[in-house]
Amino acid sequence: MWLFVFFDLPTETKKDRRNASLFRKNILKDGFDMMQFSVYTRHCASSESADVHEKRIKMLLPPLGKVSILRITDKQYGNIMNFWGRMEKPKAPPPSQLELF
């Protein structure tokens, strides 16, 4: 599973900028990687793990702004095409998974 977090947060006031920065820092602490400035991704080994991280994001929501969460499968993520200018950027390899018995 992959979780995407998209957000558009206000930055007009000092308090808004602080809230936006705090939200960003907290999702980074939760293991998300920045794909673009307002788009963050995280791999989750299972649907249950994705549930946990979705709940954490809901607890971190700032008072203002728009935040969207999207969950997709590894297979769906495998179809992503990334471009830097006209050059296609290779896909990042999927994270290795550790299984505990």
Residue frames as qw, qx, qy, qz and C-alpha x, y, z in Angstrom:
[[0.000, 0.887, 0.463, 0.000, 0.00, 0.00, 0.00],
 [0.371, 0.158, -0.019, 0.915, 1.03, 3.58, -0.62],
 [0.091, -0.823, -0.476, 0.296, -0.42, 6.61, 1.11],
 [0.317, 0.403, 0.168, 0.842, -0.37, 9.99, -0.58],
 [0.172, -0.738, -0.440, 0.482, -1.02, 13.18, 1.39],
 [0.280, 0.492, 0.302, 0.767, -1.87, 16.29, -0.62],
 [0.242, -0.721, -0.478, 0.440, -2.34, 19.62, 1.08],
 [0.203, 0.584, 0.169, 0.767, -2.95, 23.28, 0.41],
 [0.454, -0.618, -0.484, 0.420, -2.50, 25.23, 3.62],
 [0.082, 0.964, 0.114, 0.224, -2.80, 28.98, 4.15],
 [0.699, -0.104, -0.151, 0.691, 0.43, 30.93, 4.77],
 [0.083, 0.820, 0.186, 0.535, -0.84, 34.51, 5.00],
 [0.409, -0.840, 0.177, -0.308, -0.16, 35.04, 8.70],
 [0.067, 0.570, -0.776, 0.263, 2.71, 34.03, 10.95],
 [0.620, -0.126, 0.646, -0.427, 0.39, 31.59, 12.76],
 [0.869, 0.408, 0.045, -0.277, -0.69, 30.04, 9.42],
 [0.509, 0.644, -0.566, 0.074, 2.94, 29.57, 8.35],
 [0.226, -0.437, 0.786, -0.374, 3.76, 27.99, 11.72],
 [0.780, 0.076, 0.467, -0.408, 0.80, 25.58, 11.45],
 [0.808, 0.538, -0.177, -0.162, 1.74, 24.61, 7.87],
 [0.286, 0.635, -0.689, 0.201, 5.38, 24.08, 8.83],
 [0.445, -0.304, 0.727, -0.426, 4.43, 22.02, 11.88],
 [0.879, 0.242, 0.234, -0.339, 2.11, 19.80, 9.81],
 [0.674, 0.621, -0.399, -0.012, 4.88, 19.23, 7.25],
 [0.040, 0.566, -0.760, 0.318, 7.46, 18.39, 9.93],
 [0.630, -0.159, 0.614, -0.448, 5.09, 15.99, 11.67],
 [0.913, 0.328, 0.079, -0.229, 4.24, 13.99, 8.55],
 [0.496, 0.640, -0.572, 0.133, 7.97, 13.77, 7.78],
 [0.260, -0.441, 0.753, -0.413, 8.51, 12.39, 11.31],
 [0.800, 0.070, 0.443, -0.398, 5.82, 9.80, 10.56],
 [0.596, -0.112, 0.725, 0.326, 7.89, 8.43, 7.68],
 [0.567, 0.758, 0.319, -0.053, 6.47, 10.30, 4.70],
 [0.514, -0.150, 0.352, 0.768, 8.77, 11.45, 1.89],
 [0.255, 0.698, 0.065, -0.666, 8.30, 14.65, -0.07],
 [0.612, 0.365, 0.601, 0.363, 7.36, 14.00, -3.69],
 [0.186, 0.612, 0.189, 0.745, 6.54, 17.66, -4.34],
 [0.027, 0.289, -0.425, 0.857, 6.25, 20.49, -1.86],
 [0.560, -0.117, 0.317, -0.757, 2.62, 19.75, -0.99],
 [0.909, 0.094, -0.280, -0.293, 2.60, 16.05, -1.95],
 [0.218, -0.541, 0.780, -0.225, 4.01, 13.42, 0.40],
 [0.836, 0.078, -0.462, -0.285, 4.12, 9.64, 0.05],
 [0.366, -0.475, 0.741, -0.303, 4.64, 6.73, 2.41],
 [0.585, 0.092, -0.770, -0.235, 4.83, 3.00, 1.82],
 [0.618, -0.319, 0.481, -0.534, 2.83, 0.83, 4.21],
 [0.003, -0.227, 0.969, 0.097, 3.33, -2.92, 4.43],
 [0.026, -0.378, -0.925, -0.014, -0.37, -3.63, 4.98],
 [0.201, -0.641, -0.439, -0.597, -3.81, -2.11, 4.99],
 [0.599, -0.688, -0.374, 0.169, -3.73, -2.10, 8.80],
 [0.535, -0.255, -0.012, 0.805, -0.50, -0.11, 8.77],
 [0.091, 0.372, 0.359, 0.851, -2.08, 2.38, 6.34],
 [0.409, -0.732, -0.492, -0.235, -5.05, 2.73, 8.73],
 [0.604, -0.552, -0.239, 0.522, -2.67, 3.67, 11.57],
 [0.374, -0.086, 0.159, 0.910, -0.93, 6.36, 9.51],
 [0.099, -0.560, -0.490, -0.661, -4.24, 7.77, 8.23],
 [0.505, -0.748, -0.428, 0.046, -5.40, 8.15, 11.85],
 [0.551, -0.393, -0.074, 0.732, -2.14, 9.92, 12.75],
 [0.195, 0.238, 0.332, 0.892, -2.59, 12.37, 9.89],
 [0.294, -0.697, -0.514, -0.405, -6.15, 13.10, 11.03],
 [0.572, -0.688, -0.299, 0.333, -4.79, 13.93, 14.49],
 [0.496, -0.251, 0.121, 0.822, -2.15, 16.26, 12.98],
 [0.253, 0.675, 0.504, 0.476, -4.54, 18.28, 10.80],
 [0.175, -0.032, -0.170, 0.969, -4.04, 22.04, 11.06],
 [0.216, 0.512, 0.575, -0.601, -7.06, 24.21, 11.87],
 [0.470, 0.715, 0.017, -0.517, -7.27, 25.69, 8.34],
 [0.131, 0.522, -0.717, -0.443, -6.54, 24.50, 4.82],
 [0.902, 0.192, -0.089, -0.376, -7.24, 21.45, 2.70],
 [0.204, -0.453, 0.868, 0.024, -5.65, 18.04, 3.26],
 [0.878, 0.194, -0.160, -0.406, -6.42, 14.96, 1.13],
 [0.426, -0.399, 0.812, 0.005, -5.30, 11.38, 1.72],
 [0.791, 0.362, -0.297, -0.395, -5.16, 8.81, -1.08],
 [0.614, -0.335, 0.714, -0.014, -4.43, 5.10, -0.65],
 [0.729, 0.496, -0.335, -0.333, -3.23, 3.04, -3.63],
 [0.967, -0.143, 0.198, 0.076, -1.80, -0.43, -4.12],
 [0.463, -0.503, 0.529, 0.503, 1.80, -1.27, -5.02],
 [0.514, 0.325, 0.680, 0.410, 0.60, -2.34, -8.47],
 [0.191, 0.921, 0.332, 0.075, -1.14, 1.00, -9.07],
 [0.280, -0.874, 0.231, 0.324, 1.95, 2.87, -7.84],
 [0.626, -0.161, 0.597, 0.475, 4.05, 0.83, -10.29],
 [0.455, 0.635, 0.516, 0.352, 2.29, 2.62, -13.16],
 [0.125, -0.916, -0.075, 0.375, 3.50, 6.07, -12.10],
 [0.656, 0.466, 0.124, 0.581, 5.48, 8.11, -14.63],
 [0.354, -0.812, -0.070, 0.458, 7.79, 10.82, -13.25],
 [0.591, 0.603, 0.150, 0.515, 9.28, 13.53, -15.45],
 [0.351, -0.681, -0.002, 0.642, 11.86, 16.21, -14.75],
 [0.184, 0.544, -0.388, -0.721, 11.41, 18.50, -17.72],
 [0.772, 0.340, -0.302, -0.445, 11.20, 16.21, -20.76],
 [0.333, 0.348, -0.867, 0.127, 13.39, 13.54, -19.21],
 [0.819, -0.382, -0.294, -0.311, 11.62, 10.63, -17.56],
 [0.188, -0.596, 0.673, -0.395, 12.96, 9.94, -14.09],
 [0.485, 0.017, -0.873, -0.044, 13.33, 6.25, -13.22],
 [0.695, -0.560, -0.230, -0.387, 10.89, 4.87, -10.69],
 [0.230, -0.587, 0.667, -0.398, 12.19, 4.44, -7.19],
 [0.444, 0.022, -0.895, -0.036, 12.56, 0.79, -6.26],
 [0.663, -0.571, -0.278, -0.396, 9.88, -0.49, -3.90],
 [0.273, -0.650, 0.583, -0.405, 10.96, -0.60, -0.28],
 [0.467, 0.088, -0.878, 0.058, 12.08, -3.95, 1.00],
 [0.677, -0.495, -0.058, -0.542, 9.71, -5.46, 3.49],
 [0.069, 0.314, -0.864, 0.387, 10.68, -7.14, 6.70],
 [0.741, -0.299, -0.412, -0.439, 8.45, -10.00, 7.76],
 [0.163, -0.378, 0.753, -0.513, 8.26, -11.09, 11.36],
 [0.605, -0.159, -0.732, -0.271, 6.84, -14.47, 12.29]]
